[in-house]
Amino acid sequence: MKRGPYRGAIPTTDVLIVGGGVMGAALAYQLTRLDPTVRVLVIERDPTYAEASSVLSAAGVRQQFSTAVNIAIAQAAIEFLRAAPELLAINGVQPQIGLTEQGYLYLANESQRANLQQAHALQRAAGADVLLLEVADLNRRFPWLSTHSLAAGSLGVSGEGWFDGQSLLQALIAKAKAHGVQFRVGNVVGIEQAAHAVRGVRLSDGTMLSCAWAVNAAGPWAQQLAGFAGLHVPVVARPRTVYVVSCPTPIPRCPLVIDTSGFWLRPEGQYFIGGVVPSVDCDAGPLTPDWDGFERDFWPALSRRIPAFEAARLVRAWAGYYEYNTFDQNGLVGLHPALDNFIFMNGFSGHGIQQAPIIAQAMAELMLGGRYESVDVSDLSVERLVTGVPLRELNVIG
Ligand SMILES: Cc1cc2nc3c(=O)[nH]c(=O)nc-3n(C[C@H](O)[C@H](O)[C@H](O)COP(=O)(O)OP(=O)(O)OC[C@H]3O[C@@H](n4cnc5c(N)ncnc54)[C@H](O)[C@@H]3O)c2cc1C
């Protein structure tokens, strides 16, 4: 591996990853898969993952993005997720991640139609299995949908759906540990640096851990961690509520629906889960469900679009943080230009769990071989914070 600019005593570890959520765990797995000799240490302050986005996620996977890089990642991601039971098996025992390929249905009104068509053309050119539907097609395929005010829809025929985020996280951790990765409970409160490089991190108990490479996989807390190194990443923790609702009328083969109003909904066991951008949004608010938002924002829009939900019952709800990139709502990945050995995997703004295995593979390739080999994710480079040129993803949900 390219050991980075570290000079002097042998560091505690080759790669020190701060954050053991899906990004950190996936990177630990990919690094040790590609190079079994690399020493990887993951520091995670909460091994219960109570507030980690990875276990509070809706864990959807889709091809329907508006940027070429996200479509390329999505194509690799669905292949990874399909193969995950085999790839992450330990001693022949395959983990189940519950991948359900039931598609995404993006809906558009007249003013959204041009964007939908443009994204559709890009997706088709990249080989994605997506269909553009006129209102008559929508009526025929989805008789439970009210097509009032709709102009078109886009349906992922294959390669889209959802999975169990917690199971993926646990499988990645277990496989990384089987590869020899060390997971240590600790709260990183400082970053030591010299000569344009991170030398190590300081834990709240005073322990110093040195490294050849450091990685910011701190999810919604990425900005705080970057701040310890004197850097700024525009990533904020935005609470998002997931409502669990029952519907008295069966809705067979319901895809993940994304409405013109911004709500999303998908089946989950005997229920449905869904959410919406809150009309009152805030950064770093408490991680408690927005109960008022159900009546105020979610349910009115839902029952207008799918009238069967007029009789819906709110079963429960939870909240998690989007690690929201306020600059352009896309991942910020790779080396930070200010430091020679500090890797960022942040800011995915609601589409991070599906991207984690592929972003992790790309980061592992960068650290081990100096360049991206499988999927070129350079469009997501942190450097765009320096150039000031955004890579706007239009298909951000919530
Ligand atoms: C409601 C909701 C719905 C979502 N739906 C989808 C979806 O459908 N599809 C999709 O792809 N994505 C979705 N996402 C986004 C996705 O879940 C996240 O992008 C992804 O889980 C981020 O993973 P992470 O490892 O970066 O962050 P996390 O899982 O939050 O992990 C970060 C970890 O870092 C640790 N940490 C932070 N700071 C420190 C420190 N200083 N020292 C030690 N440890 C530290 C934290 O304890 C935490 O465990 C959703 C998110 C939410 C909240």
The ligand as an SDF file (V2000), in Angstrom:
LIG
                    3D

 53 58  0  0  0  0  0  0  0  0999 V2000
  -34.3210    8.4660    7.6590 C   0  0  0  0  0  0  0  0  0  0  0  0
  -33.2030    8.1470    6.7130 C   0  0  0  0  0  0  0  0  0  0  0  0
  -33.4880    7.5190    5.5090 C   0  0  0  0  0  0  0  0  0  0  0  0
  -32.4460    7.2000    4.6280 C   0  0  0  0  0  0  0  0  0  0  0  0
  -32.7480    6.5300    3.4710 N   0  0  0  0  0  0  0  0  0  0  0  0
  -31.7480    6.1590    2.6490 C   0  0  0  0  0  0  0  0  0  0  0  0
  -32.0370    5.3830    1.4950 C   0  0  0  0  0  0  0  0  0  0  0  0
  -33.1870    5.0380    1.2210 O   0  0  0  0  0  0  0  0  0  0  0  0
  -30.9870    5.0200    0.7100 N   0  0  0  0  0  0  0  0  0  0  0  0
  -29.7030    5.3980    0.9810 C   0  0  0  0  0  0  0  0  0  0  0  0
  -28.8020    5.0460    0.2210 O   0  0  0  0  0  0  0  0  0  0  0  0
  -29.4050    6.1340    2.0760 N   0  0  0  0  0  0  0  0  0  0  0  0
  -30.3930    6.5190    2.9090 C   0  0  0  0  0  0  0  0  0  0  0  0
  -30.1140    7.2640    4.0170 N   0  0  0  0  0  0  0  0  0  0  0  0
  -28.7420    7.7530    4.2050 C   0  0  0  0  0  0  0  0  0  0  0  0
  -27.8140    6.6840    4.7450 C   0  0  0  0  0  0  0  0  0  0  0  0
  -28.4250    5.9930    5.8130 O   0  0  0  0  0  0  0  0  0  0  0  0
  -26.5110    7.3410    5.1740 C   0  0  0  0  0  0  0  0  0  0  0  0
  -25.9770    8.0440    4.0670 O   0  0  0  0  0  0  0  0  0  0  0  0
  -25.4690    6.3330    5.6320 C   0  0  0  0  0  0  0  0  0  0  0  0
  -26.0030    5.4450    6.5720 O   0  0  0  0  0  0  0  0  0  0  0  0
  -24.2930    7.0880    6.2360 C   0  0  0  0  0  0  0  0  0  0  0  0
  -23.4180    6.1430    6.8100 O   0  0  0  0  0  0  0  0  0  0  0  0
  -22.1840    6.6450    7.6710 P   0  0  0  0  0  0  0  0  0  0  0  0
  -21.4120    5.4280    8.0330 O   0  0  0  0  0  0  0  0  0  0  0  0
  -21.4930    7.7410    6.9500 O   0  0  0  0  0  0  0  0  0  0  0  0
  -22.8520    7.3450    8.9510 O   0  0  0  0  0  0  0  0  0  0  0  0
  -23.3650    6.6900   10.3180 P   0  0  0  0  0  0  0  0  0  0  0  0
  -24.0960    5.4350   10.0930 O   0  0  0  0  0  0  0  0  0  0  0  0
  -24.0720    7.7740   11.0660 O   0  0  0  0  0  0  0  0  0  0  0  0
  -22.0380    6.3210   11.0740 O   0  0  0  0  0  0  0  0  0  0  0  0
  -21.1530    7.3210   11.5560 C   0  0  0  0  0  0  0  0  0  0  0  0
  -20.5600    6.7840   12.8360 C   0  0  0  0  0  0  0  0  0  0  0  0
  -19.4960    7.6340   13.2380 O   0  0  0  0  0  0  0  0  0  0  0  0
  -19.4580    7.6300   14.6340 C   0  0  0  0  0  0  0  0  0  0  0  0
  -18.7090    8.8240   15.0560 N   0  0  0  0  0  0  0  0  0  0  0  0
  -18.9730   10.0970   14.7070 C   0  0  0  0  0  0  0  0  0  0  0  0
  -18.0660   10.9340   15.2500 N   0  0  0  0  0  0  0  0  0  0  0  0
  -17.2030   10.1530   15.9370 C   0  0  0  0  0  0  0  0  0  0  0  0
  -16.0490   10.4440   16.7380 C   0  0  0  0  0  0  0  0  0  0  0  0
  -15.6090   11.7090   16.9040 N   0  0  0  0  0  0  0  0  0  0  0  0
  -15.3940    9.4100   17.3290 N   0  0  0  0  0  0  0  0  0  0  0  0
  -15.8320    8.1300   17.1630 C   0  0  0  0  0  0  0  0  0  0  0  0
  -16.9240    7.8040   16.4340 N   0  0  0  0  0  0  0  0  0  0  0  0
  -17.5980    8.8070   15.8230 C   0  0  0  0  0  0  0  0  0  0  0  0
  -20.9060    7.6680   15.0450 C   0  0  0  0  0  0  0  0  0  0  0  0
  -21.0920    7.1970   16.3670 O   0  0  0  0  0  0  0  0  0  0  0  0
  -21.5570    6.7700   13.9910 C   0  0  0  0  0  0  0  0  0  0  0  0
  -21.7550    5.4570   14.4450 O   0  0  0  0  0  0  0  0  0  0  0  0
  -31.1080    7.5600    4.9370 C   0  0  0  0  0  0  0  0  0  0  0  0
  -30.8210    8.1890    6.1440 C   0  0  0  0  0  0  0  0  0  0  0  0
  -31.8440    8.4700    7.0350 C   0  0  0  0  0  0  0  0  0  0  0  0
  -31.5180    9.1290    8.3440 C   0  0  0  0  0  0  0  0  0  0  0  0
  1  2  1  0
  2  3  1  0
  2 52  2  0
  3  4  2  0
  4  5  1  0
  4 50  1  0
  5  6  2  0
  6  7  1  0
  6 13  1  0
  7  8  2  0
  7  9  1  0
  9 10  1  0
 10 11  2  0
 10 12  1  0
 12 13  2  0
 13 14  1  0
 14 15  1  0
 14 50  1  0
 15 16  1  0
 16 17  1  0
 16 18  1  0
 18 19  1  0
 18 20  1  0
 20 21  1  0
 20 22  1  0
 22 23  1  0
 23 24  1  0
 24 25  2  0
 24 26  1  0
 24 27  1  0
 27 28  1  0
 28 29  2  0
 28 30  1  0
 28 31  1  0
 31 32  1  0
 32 33  1  0
 33 34  1  0
 33 48  1  0
 34 35  1  0
 35 36  1  0
 35 46  1  0
 36 37  1  0
 36 45  1  0
 37 38  2  0
 38 39  1  0
 39 40  1  0
 39 45  2  0
 40 41  1  0
 40 42  2  0
 42 43  1  0
 43 44  2  0
 44 45  1  0
 46 47  1  0
 46 48  1  0
 48 49  1  0
 50 51  2  0
 51 52  1  0
 52 53  1  0
M  END
$$$$
